[in-house]
């Protein structure tokens, strides 16, 4: 019997059960079957659109600094301090020197704040479907993101509907939005809506977790939030040339209270602007030596995004918590297998 220990008082309201019980539960098998259909569909869609699947690194001298509130994990790599990947973003941009359209399905480790154990949306270890497209605009990236999600849902409805039934997921709720473009609102409009709902969202910050849920609960279809303010995201999100202070980025929000599924942007690729953005965000450019060397020599302009595999599974399968979409879930602050 596996004992689950909690590293703090932030005990989840619905913690994973004993590992044997979790692995043998019919609901776990159905959730992972839905996830398998999603992954097969994503690969089918992207390879059909000319993308090359790459195997992303899991360690490196530096990783994405933009994961809000989470801590990076250091390891000793032959006497050098390396990081476990929190995101493949830097490597995705670098890979465009070989291939113009790439994707990977990669593990990520983020030591999330302990309070996120109670959000039902956070894992300390998860997988992400990462996509990068040379020469693409934000609008082209959002089209690909919608294509991946809608193709995945169609494949689940076609080939894994019995598992949705096992999980009690209403198929009609998913099918209802498949044929129309996702709506989009700006960050400014999202903040206005939240203020009208009585939520004190900071207009200069990312939409907080409670705010995402509020926006999401009132919707029946996924939608994009665009144009986050400059100080709210990492140095690699490109600033608009026509609207200074606004970033050419987006989040994809699932309806029904499920919240964010995907984040993406047009990427900064100019060396001088990138170094300036690093300094503005408090990053030391010296940490990014290998990456900035590539940028100085020239990398393609691009757009891309990452979709949380377990979060997308949770939404499609109608699960109560994201840990139910993982065979070996690791919640923030929870010591487990």
C-alpha positions as CSV (number, residue, x, y, z in Angstrom):
1,X,0.0,0.0,0.0
2,X,1.4,3.4,-1.0
3,X,1.2,6.1,1.7
4,X,0.6,9.6,0.4
5,X,2.2,12.3,2.6
6,X,1.4,16.0,2.5
7,X,4.3,18.4,2.7
8,X,2.2,21.2,4.1
9,X,-1.2,22.1,5.3
10,X,-2.4,22.7,1.7
11,X,-4.1,19.3,1.6
12,X,-6.2,18.9,-1.6
13,X,-9.9,18.7,-1.1
14,X,-10.0,15.6,-3.2
15,X,-6.6,13.9,-3.0
16,X,-5.6,10.9,-5.1
17,X,-6.4,7.6,-3.4
18,X,-4.1,4.8,-2.6
19,X,-2.0,4.2,-5.8
20,X,-3.4,0.6,-6.3
21,X,-6.9,1.9,-6.1
22,X,-6.2,4.8,-8.5
23,X,-4.5,2.6,-11.1
24,X,-7.2,-0.1,-11.0
25,X,-10.2,2.2,-11.0
26,X,-12.4,2.0,-14.1
27,X,-12.5,5.8,-14.1
28,X,-8.8,6.0,-14.4
29,X,-8.7,3.6,-17.3
30,X,-11.4,5.6,-19.1
31,X,-9.7,8.9,-18.5
32,X,-6.4,7.6,-19.9
33,X,-8.2,6.1,-22.8
34,X,-9.6,9.5,-23.6
35,X,-6.1,11.0,-23.2
36,X,-4.8,8.4,-25.6
37,X,-7.4,9.4,-28.2
38,X,-6.4,13.1,-27.7
39,X,-2.7,12.4,-28.2
40,X,-3.3,10.2,-31.3
41,X,-5.6,12.9,-32.8
42,X,-3.1,15.7,-32.1
43,X,-0.3,13.8,-33.8
44,X,-2.6,13.0,-36.7
45,X,-3.7,16.6,-37.2
46,X,-0.2,18.2,-36.9
47,X,1.6,15.7,-39.1
48,X,-1.2,16.1,-41.6
49,X,-0.4,19.8,-41.6
50,X,3.3,19.2,-42.3
51,X,4.6,19.4,-38.7
52,X,7.7,17.4,-37.6
53,X,7.6,15.8,-34.2
54,X,10.7,16.3,-32.1
55,X,12.0,14.8,-28.9
56,X,12.4,17.7,-26.5
57,X,15.2,17.8,-23.8
58,X,14.2,17.3,-20.2
59,X,17.3,19.1,-18.7
60,X,19.3,22.1,-19.8
61,X,21.4,24.9,-18.5
62,X,18.3,27.2,-18.4
63,X,14.6,26.8,-18.8
64,X,11.5,29.0,-19.3
65,X,11.4,31.7,-16.6
66,X,7.8,32.6,-17.2
67,X,6.0,29.9,-15.3
68,X,4.0,32.0,-12.8
69,X,4.7,31.4,-9.2
70,X,6.4,28.1,-9.6
71,X,10.0,27.2,-8.7
72,X,12.5,25.5,-11.0
73,X,14.3,22.3,-10.0
74,X,18.2,22.2,-10.1
75,X,20.2,19.1,-10.8
76,X,23.9,18.5,-10.8
77,X,25.1,17.8,-14.3
78,X,28.7,16.8,-14.1
79,X,29.5,19.7,-11.8
80,X,27.3,22.2,-13.6
81,X,23.9,23.4,-12.3
82,X,21.3,22.4,-14.8
83,X,17.5,22.7,-14.7
84,X,14.6,20.3,-15.3
85,X,12.5,21.7,-18.1
86,X,9.4,23.8,-17.1
87,X,8.7,24.4,-20.8
88,X,10.3,23.6,-24.1
89,X,9.9,27.2,-25.4
90,X,13.6,28.1,-25.8
91,X,14.3,24.8,-27.6
92,X,11.2,25.2,-29.8
93,X,12.6,28.4,-31.2
94,X,16.0,27.0,-31.7
95,X,14.6,23.9,-33.5
96,X,13.2,26.2,-36.3
97,X,16.8,26.4,-37.6
98,X,16.2,22.8,-38.8
99,X,12.4,22.6,-39.4
100,X,9.8,25.3,-40.0
101,X,6.9,23.6,-38.3
102,X,7.5,21.5,-35.2
103,X,5.8,19.9,-32.2
104,X,6.7,17.8,-29.2
105,X,4.9,16.1,-26.3
106,X,7.2,16.7,-23.4
107,X,7.3,16.3,-19.6
108,X,7.5,19.4,-17.5
109,X,8.3,19.8,-13.8
110,X,7.2,22.9,-11.9
111,X,7.2,23.2,-8.2
112,X,3.9,25.1,-8.0
113,X,3.0,27.1,-4.9
114,X,1.5,24.9,-2.2
115,X,-1.9,26.6,-2.4
116,X,-2.4,25.3,-6.0
117,X,-2.9,21.8,-4.6
118,X,-6.5,23.0,-4.0
119,X,-7.2,24.5,-7.5
120,X,-7.9,21.1,-9.1
121,X,-5.9,22.4,-12.1
122,X,-2.2,22.1,-11.1
123,X,0.3,19.3,-11.1
124,X,4.0,19.5,-10.2
125,X,4.7,17.1,-13.1
126,X,2.7,17.2,-16.3
127,X,3.0,16.9,-20.1
128,X,2.6,19.6,-22.6
129,X,1.9,19.5,-26.4
130,X,4.3,22.2,-27.7
131,X,3.9,23.7,-31.2
132,X,6.1,26.2,-33.0
133,X,5.6,27.7,-36.5
134,X,8.2,29.7,-38.4
135,X,6.9,32.9,-40.0
136,X,3.4,32.6,-38.4
137,X,1.3,35.3,-36.9
138,X,-0.6,35.0,-33.7
139,X,-3.8,34.5,-35.6
140,X,-2.3,31.6,-37.6
141,X,-1.1,30.0,-34.3
142,X,-4.6,30.3,-32.8
143,X,-6.0,28.6,-35.9
144,X,-3.7,25.7,-35.4
145,X,-4.5,25.5,-31.7
146,X,-8.2,25.4,-32.4
147,X,-7.6,22.8,-35.1
148,X,-5.7,20.6,-32.6
149,X,-8.4,20.9,-30.0
150,X,-11.4,20.4,-32.3
151,X,-9.8,17.4,-34.1
152,X,-9.0,15.8,-30.8
153,X,-12.6,16.2,-29.5
154,X,-14.0,14.8,-32.7
155,X,-11.8,11.8,-32.4
156,X,-12.8,11.2,-28.8
157,X,-16.5,11.5,-29.7
158,X,-16.0,9.1,-32.7
159,X,-13.7,6.5,-31.0
160,X,-13.9,6.8,-27.2
161,X,-17.5,7.8,-26.6
162,X,-18.0,4.7,-24.4
163,X,-15.3,6.1,-22.1
164,X,-17.0,9.4,-21.9
165,X,-20.2,7.6,-21.0
166,X,-18.3,5.7,-18.2
167,X,-17.1,9.1,-16.9
168,X,-20.6,10.7,-17.1
169,X,-19.5,13.3,-19.6
170,X,-22.2,14.8,-21.7
171,X,-21.2,14.3,-25.4
172,X,-23.6,16.9,-26.7
173,X,-21.9,19.6,-24.6
174,X,-18.6,18.9,-26.4
175,X,-20.2,18.4,-29.9
176,X,-22.1,21.7,-29.7
177,X,-19.1,24.0,-30.4
178,X,-17.1,22.0,-32.9
179,X,-18.1,23.7,-36.1
180,X,-17.7,27.4,-35.2
181,X,-14.5,29.5,-34.7
182,X,-13.6,30.2,-31.1
183,X,-14.5,33.6,-29.8
184,X,-11.8,35.9,-28.6
185,X,-11.7,38.8,-26.1
186,X,-8.8,41.0,-25.2
187,X,-7.2,41.0,-21.7
188,X,-8.6,44.5,-21.2
189,X,-12.1,43.2,-21.9
190,X,-11.6,40.2,-19.6
191,X,-10.5,42.5,-16.8
192,X,-13.6,44.7,-17.4
193,X,-15.9,41.6,-17.1
194,X,-14.2,40.5,-14.0
195,X,-14.6,43.9,-12.3
196,X,-18.3,43.8,-13.2
197,X,-18.5,40.4,-11.4
198,X,-16.8,41.9,-8.4
199,X,-13.4,40.2,-8.8
200,X,-10.4,42.5,-8.1
201,X,-8.3,41.5,-11.1
202,X,-5.1,43.5,-11.5
203,X,-5.3,45.1,-15.0
204,X,-1.5,44.8,-15.4
205,X,-1.2,41.2,-14.5
206,X,-2.1,37.8,-15.9
207,X,-5.7,36.7,-15.2
208,X,-5.5,35.0,-11.8
209,X,-6.8,31.5,-11.2
210,X,-10.0,32.6,-9.6
211,X,-10.5,35.0,-12.4
212,X,-10.0,32.4,-15.1
213,X,-12.6,30.2,-13.4
214,X,-15.1,33.1,-13.2
215,X,-14.7,33.9,-16.9
216,X,-14.9,30.2,-17.8
217,X,-18.0,29.3,-15.8
218,X,-20.2,31.6,-17.8
219,X,-19.2,30.1,-21.2
220,X,-20.3,27.1,-23.1
221,X,-17.5,27.1,-25.7
222,X,-13.7,27.6,-25.6
223,X,-12.5,31.1,-26.2
224,X,-9.2,33.0,-26.5
225,X,-8.0,35.9,-24.4
226,X,-5.5,38.0,-26.2
227,X,-3.2,41.0,-25.8
228,X,-1.9,40.6,-22.3
229,X,0.0,43.6,-20.9
230,X,3.8,43.7,-21.3
231,X,4.8,43.2,-17.7
232,X,2.6,40.1,-17.3
233,X,4.5,37.5,-19.4
234,X,8.0,36.3,-20.3
235,X,10.6,38.0,-22.5
236,X,9.9,35.8,-25.4
237,X,6.3,37.1,-26.0
238,X,6.6,39.7,-28.7
239,X,5.4,43.3,-28.1
240,X,3.0,44.8,-30.6
241,X,4.5,47.3,-32.9
242,X,1.2,49.2,-33.2
243,X,0.1,49.0,-29.6
244,X,3.1,49.5,-27.3
245,X,2.7,47.8,-24.0
246,X,0.5,45.1,-25.4
247,X,1.9,41.6,-26.2
248,X,1.0,39.6,-29.3
249,X,-0.1,36.6,-27.2
250,X,-3.1,34.5,-26.2
251,X,-4.5,32.0,-23.8
252,X,-7.2,29.4,-24.7
253,X,-9.8,29.1,-22.0
254,X,-12.0,26.1,-21.7
255,X,-15.7,26.7,-20.7
256,X,-17.7,25.3,-17.8
257,X,-15.2,26.5,-15.2
258,X,-12.3,24.4,-16.4
259,X,-10.0,27.4,-17.2
260,X,-6.8,27.7,-19.2
261,X,-5.9,25.0,-21.6
262,X,-3.2,26.7,-23.7
263,X,-0.9,29.7,-23.8
264,X,0.9,31.0,-26.8
265,X,2.3,34.1,-28.6
266,X,4.2,35.5,-31.4
267,X,7.9,35.2,-30.3
268,X,10.5,37.9,-29.9
269,X,13.4,37.1,-32.2
270,X,15.4,40.3,-32.4
271,X,18.5,40.1,-30.3
272,X,18.5,43.7,-29.0
273,X,14.8,43.7,-28.2
274,X,15.1,40.3,-26.5
275,X,18.0,41.4,-24.2
276,X,16.1,44.5,-23.3
277,X,13.0,42.5,-22.5
278,X,15.1,40.1,-20.3
279,X,16.4,43.0,-18.3
280,X,12.9,44.5,-18.0
281,X,11.6,41.2,-16.6
282,X,14.5,40.9,-14.1
283,X,16.3,38.1,-16.0
284,X,20.1,38.1,-16.3
285,X,21.0,37.7,-20.0
286,X,24.2,35.9,-19.0
287,X,22.2,32.9,-18.0
288,X,20.9,32.4,-21.5
289,X,24.3,32.2,-23.3
290,X,23.6,29.3,-25.7
291,X,20.2,30.7,-26.6
292,X,21.2,34.3,-27.1
293,X,24.2,33.2,-29.2
294,X,21.6,31.6,-31.6
295,X,19.4,34.6,-31.5
296,X,22.3,36.9,-32.3
297,X,23.1,34.8,-35.3
298,X,19.5,35.0,-36.5
299,X,16.5,32.7,-35.8
300,X,13.2,32.8,-37.7
301,X,10.3,34.9,-36.6
302,X,7.6,32.5,-35.3
303,X,4.5,31.9,-33.2
304,X,3.7,28.9,-31.1
305,X,1.8,27.6,-28.1
306,X,1.7,24.8,-25.5
307,X,-1.4,22.8,-24.5
308,X,-1.5,21.0,-21.1
309,X,-2.2,17.4,-21.9
310,X,-3.7,16.6,-18.5
311,X,-5.8,19.8,-18.5
312,X,-7.2,19.1,-21.9
313,X,-7.9,15.5,-20.9
314,X,-9.7,16.8,-17.7
315,X,-11.9,19.1,-19.8
316,X,-12.8,16.6,-22.5
317,X,-13.4,13.8,-20.0
318,X,-15.3,16.1,-17.6
319,X,-13.0,15.1,-14.6
320,X,-13.2,16.8,-11.3
321,X,-9.5,17.4,-10.9
322,X,-6.5,17.3,-13.2
323,X,-4.7,14.6,-11.2
324,X,-7.4,12.2,-12.4
325,X,-5.8,12.5,-15.9
326,X,-2.4,11.2,-14.7
327,X,-1.5,7.6,-14.0
328,X,1.0,8.7,-11.3
329,X,-0.2,12.2,-10.2
330,X,2.1,14.6,-8.4
331,X,0.2,17.4,-6.8
332,X,2.0,20.4,-5.3
333,X,3.2,19.6,-1.8
334,X,2.0,16.0,-2.0
335,X,4.7,13.4,-1.5
336,X,3.7,10.4,-3.7
337,X,5.0,7.7,-6.1
